Amino acid sequence: MKTRLDPHLHTRFSGDSTISPKLVVEQLHAHPFIKAVAITDHNTLQGYVEARKLASSYQDITIIPGIEVSTHHGDLIMLGVEEKPSYASTVWEVVDFAKARAGAIVIPHPYRINGIGDLAEKIPADAIEVINPTATLGENKMAQELAKIRNLPGVSGSDAHAPLHMWTAYTEVEAGPDIDEILKAIKKGQVKPILADAMI
Ligand SMILES: [Zn+2]
Protein backbone atom coordinates (compact mmCIF):
# COMPACT_ATOMS: atom_id res chain seq x y z
CA MET A 1 0.00 0.00 0.00
CA LYS A 2 1.16 3.51 -0.79
CA THR A 3 0.41 6.76 0.97
CA ARG A 4 1.37 10.06 -0.61
CA LEU A 5 2.54 12.52 1.98
CA ASP A 6 3.71 16.11 2.04
CA PRO A 7 6.04 16.03 5.07
CA HIS A 8 6.78 19.78 5.08
CA LEU A 9 4.06 22.44 5.07
CA HIS A 10 3.51 25.66 7.02
CA THR A 11 0.25 27.14 8.27
CA ARG A 12 -0.30 30.72 9.43
CA PHE A 13 0.78 29.70 12.93
CA SER A 14 4.31 29.67 11.51
CA GLY A 15 4.13 33.48 11.33
CA ASP A 16 5.33 33.52 7.72
CA SER A 17 2.62 31.53 5.94
CA THR A 18 -0.81 32.50 4.60
CA ILE A 19 -2.18 28.94 4.67
CA SER A 20 -4.93 28.19 7.18
CA PRO A 21 -5.23 24.74 8.77
CA LYS A 22 -8.78 24.63 7.37
CA LEU A 23 -7.48 25.04 3.82
CA VAL A 24 -4.93 22.26 4.35
CA VAL A 25 -7.60 19.87 5.56
CA GLU A 26 -10.08 20.77 2.80
CA GLN A 27 -7.50 20.53 0.02
CA LEU A 28 -6.09 17.28 1.35
CA HIS A 29 -9.59 15.82 1.35
CA ALA A 30 -10.14 17.13 -2.20
CA HIS A 31 -6.74 16.08 -3.56
CA PRO A 32 -6.92 13.10 -5.92
CA PHE A 33 -3.96 11.23 -4.39
CA ILE A 34 -2.04 13.15 -1.70
CA LYS A 35 -3.84 12.11 1.48
CA ALA A 36 -1.33 12.78 4.26
CA VAL A 37 0.48 15.88 5.45
CA ALA A 38 2.84 16.80 8.23
CA ILE A 39 2.21 20.32 9.51
CA THR A 40 5.71 21.63 10.21
CA ASP A 41 5.22 25.15 11.51
CA HIS A 42 8.21 27.04 12.84
CA ASN A 43 8.61 26.33 16.56
CA THR A 44 4.94 25.65 17.26
CA LEU A 45 2.46 22.78 17.17
CA GLN A 46 -0.62 25.02 17.16
CA GLY A 47 -1.27 24.63 13.42
CA TYR A 48 -1.03 20.86 13.74
CA VAL A 49 -3.43 20.81 16.70
CA GLU A 50 -6.00 22.87 14.79
CA ALA A 51 -5.61 20.81 11.59
CA ARG A 52 -5.96 17.54 13.51
CA LYS A 53 -9.17 18.81 15.12
CA LEU A 54 -10.62 19.83 11.74
CA ALA A 55 -9.49 16.57 10.12
CA SER A 56 -11.44 14.45 12.58
CA SER A 57 -14.55 14.89 10.42
CA TYR A 58 -12.83 13.24 7.43
CA GLN A 59 -12.03 9.56 7.05
CA ASP A 60 -9.59 9.73 4.16
CA ILE A 61 -6.83 12.04 5.39
CA THR A 62 -3.91 11.76 7.82
CA ILE A 63 -2.35 14.68 9.71
CA ILE A 64 1.10 13.94 11.13
CA PRO A 65 2.43 16.00 14.04
CA GLY A 66 5.49 17.95 13.00
CA ILE A 67 7.56 20.99 13.80
CA GLU A 68 10.41 22.81 12.08
CA VAL A 69 12.68 23.85 14.91
CA SER A 70 14.89 26.91 14.47
CA THR A 71 18.04 25.57 16.09
CA HIS A 72 21.23 27.50 16.65
CA HIS A 73 22.60 25.72 13.58
CA GLY A 74 19.63 26.00 11.23
CA ASP A 75 16.26 24.34 10.64
CA LEU A 76 15.50 20.79 11.68
CA ILE A 77 12.20 18.94 11.23
CA MET A 78 10.86 16.56 13.82
CA LEU A 79 7.91 14.32 12.90
CA GLY A 80 5.61 12.22 15.07
CA VAL A 81 6.03 14.08 18.36
CA GLU A 82 3.30 16.19 19.95
CA GLU A 83 5.67 18.14 22.16
CA LYS A 84 8.09 20.86 21.24
CA PRO A 85 11.68 21.31 22.36
CA SER A 86 12.94 24.66 23.58
CA TYR A 87 13.30 27.37 20.92
CA ALA A 88 16.95 27.84 21.66
CA SER A 89 18.09 24.32 20.90
CA THR A 90 21.11 22.90 19.20
CA VAL A 91 20.59 20.29 16.47
CA TRP A 92 21.93 17.69 18.89
CA GLU A 93 19.34 18.60 21.53
CA VAL A 94 16.51 18.33 19.00
CA VAL A 95 17.79 14.94 17.80
CA ASP A 96 17.94 13.66 21.41
CA PHE A 97 14.47 15.08 22.09
CA ALA A 98 13.03 13.28 19.04
CA LYS A 99 14.79 9.97 19.70
CA ALA A 100 13.55 9.92 23.31
CA ARG A 101 10.00 10.21 21.99
CA ALA A 102 10.28 7.82 19.02
CA GLY A 103 10.00 10.69 16.57
CA ALA A 104 11.70 11.01 13.21
CA ILE A 105 14.29 13.63 12.30
CA VAL A 106 14.30 15.02 8.77
CA ILE A 107 16.97 17.47 7.66
CA PRO A 108 15.16 20.03 5.48
CA HIS A 109 16.92 21.89 2.65
CA PRO A 110 20.39 21.25 4.16
CA TYR A 111 22.21 23.57 1.74
CA ARG A 112 19.60 26.34 1.37
CA ILE A 113 19.56 29.44 3.54
CA ASN A 114 18.41 28.41 7.06
CA GLY A 115 19.66 24.89 6.38
CA ILE A 116 22.13 23.25 8.74
CA GLY A 117 24.79 23.00 6.03
CA ASP A 118 27.77 20.74 6.61
CA LEU A 119 26.37 19.57 9.95
CA ALA A 120 23.99 17.48 7.82
CA GLU A 121 26.94 15.15 7.20
CA LYS A 122 27.08 14.22 10.86
CA ILE A 123 23.83 14.39 12.74
CA PRO A 124 21.91 11.14 13.27
CA ALA A 125 18.89 11.89 11.09
CA ASP A 126 16.25 9.52 9.78
CA ALA A 127 15.89 11.18 6.38
CA ILE A 128 17.13 14.05 4.27
CA GLU A 129 14.86 16.34 2.27
CA VAL A 130 16.29 15.91 -1.21
CA ILE A 131 13.66 17.84 -3.15
CA ASN A 132 12.43 21.18 -1.84
CA PRO A 133 10.84 23.51 -4.42
CA THR A 134 12.10 26.57 -2.51
CA ALA A 135 15.73 25.47 -2.86
CA THR A 136 17.75 25.78 -6.06
CA LEU A 137 18.37 22.80 -8.33
CA GLY A 138 22.00 22.83 -7.21
CA GLU A 139 21.05 22.84 -3.52
CA ASN A 140 18.67 19.94 -4.06
CA LYS A 141 21.31 18.06 -6.04
CA MET A 142 23.79 18.46 -3.17
CA ALA A 143 21.13 17.15 -0.77
CA GLN A 144 20.58 14.12 -3.05
CA GLU A 145 24.32 13.41 -3.09
CA LEU A 146 24.46 13.67 0.67
CA ALA A 147 21.56 11.21 1.10
CA LYS A 148 23.38 8.78 -1.18
CA ILE A 149 26.71 9.13 0.64
CA ARG A 150 25.08 8.80 4.05
CA ASN A 151 22.77 6.04 2.84
CA LEU A 152 19.78 7.86 4.30
CA PRO A 153 16.25 7.97 2.85
CA GLY A 154 15.45 10.97 0.67
CA VAL A 155 12.09 12.66 1.07
CA SER A 156 10.43 15.55 -0.72
CA GLY A 157 8.17 18.22 0.74
CA SER A 158 6.54 21.37 -0.62
CA ASP A 159 7.70 23.70 2.20
CA ALA A 160 4.58 25.64 1.16
CA HIS A 161 4.00 29.00 2.84
CA ALA A 162 1.22 30.12 0.43
CA PRO A 163 -1.79 28.28 -1.05
CA LEU A 164 -0.29 28.36 -4.55
CA HIS A 165 2.67 26.30 -3.42
CA MET A 166 0.70 23.54 -1.74
CA TRP A 167 1.12 20.00 -3.15
CA THR A 168 4.05 20.97 -5.40
CA ALA A 169 6.18 18.18 -3.95
CA TYR A 170 5.43 15.06 -1.98
CA THR A 171 6.78 11.70 -0.91
CA GLU A 172 5.40 8.32 -1.86
CA VAL A 173 5.56 6.14 1.24
CA GLU A 174 5.19 2.34 1.22
CA ALA A 175 2.69 2.35 4.07
CA GLY A 176 -0.97 2.53 4.91
CA PRO A 177 -2.50 5.83 6.06
CA ASP A 178 -1.43 5.36 9.67
CA ILE A 179 1.00 7.73 11.42
CA ASP A 180 3.17 5.01 13.00
CA GLU A 181 3.25 2.99 9.79
CA ILE A 182 4.25 6.06 7.78
CA LEU A 183 7.05 7.02 10.21
CA LYS A 184 8.39 3.46 10.26
CA ALA A 185 8.44 3.33 6.47
CA ILE A 186 10.30 6.66 6.31
CA LYS A 187 12.92 5.35 8.74
CA LYS A 188 13.29 2.16 6.69
CA GLY A 189 13.73 4.16 3.50
CA GLN A 190 10.55 2.89 1.87
CA VAL A 191 10.03 6.27 0.27
CA LYS A 192 10.23 7.96 -3.10
CA PRO A 193 10.59 11.77 -3.37
CA ILE A 194 8.48 13.36 -6.08
CA LEU A 195 8.35 16.85 -7.55
CA ALA A 196 4.80 17.39 -8.81
CA ASP A 197 4.82 18.73 -12.35
CA ALA A 198 1.42 20.32 -12.20
CA MET A 199 -0.57 22.09 -9.55
CA ILE A 200 -4.20 21.18 -9.11
ZN1 LIG B 1 9.89 24.96 6.15
Boltz pocket constraint, residues with backbone or C-beta under 6 A from the ligand:
constraints:
  - pocket:
      binder: B
      contacts: [[A, 8], [A, 10], [A, 40], [A, 68], [A, 108], [A, 159]]
      max_distance: 6.0
